[in-house]
Amino acid sequence: MTDRKLQVSVISPAAVGFSGEGDSVIIPAYDGQLGILVGHAPMMVLLGTGDVVIRDGDAEHRIPVSGGFMQVLDDEVAVLAEVVEIAAEE
């Protein structure tokens, strides 16, 4: 088992939806969902509409996004969306 984590950022021109670490990320690509784990090959895909799901241990973060793209490079996942919905603080 590895202690390595993904460094994940989910941003739009207007908002930062998430910035931190995760064990896995599920991306709503334009043609279906895509899962990313530590050690994933470099890639870039167009985003569709849906939730980016970031799992870190027992914690799960869901960030609704629409449009844009996602890049994976050296265990860094950058989601650059046209729209990122931020949950209201309770």
Phi, psi and omega in degrees: 000146184250150176267000180293148178230159170279141170263119190240134171226135178235109185224160172227175176299336185254347188203155170253115181275328181195143172210114182171201183255159176202159175274328180207157178223136173246128186247136172276088178288167183298336183239020178140179181276149182227130179259139181236131175236167176305137179087007180297145177296150176301139178197164174219134180222154173282141178273152169257217177241132180159195182262133164278125181248119179248122179248133178222099187064234178273350182277145177224131178244133178240123181235113178291132179225165176208129177069167179104207180211169179229139177234138173243128178204119178053052178062021172247126180248115179248116177255112181248095188259154172292319181227130173236123178270128180257129178290142178291139177289136180257000000 
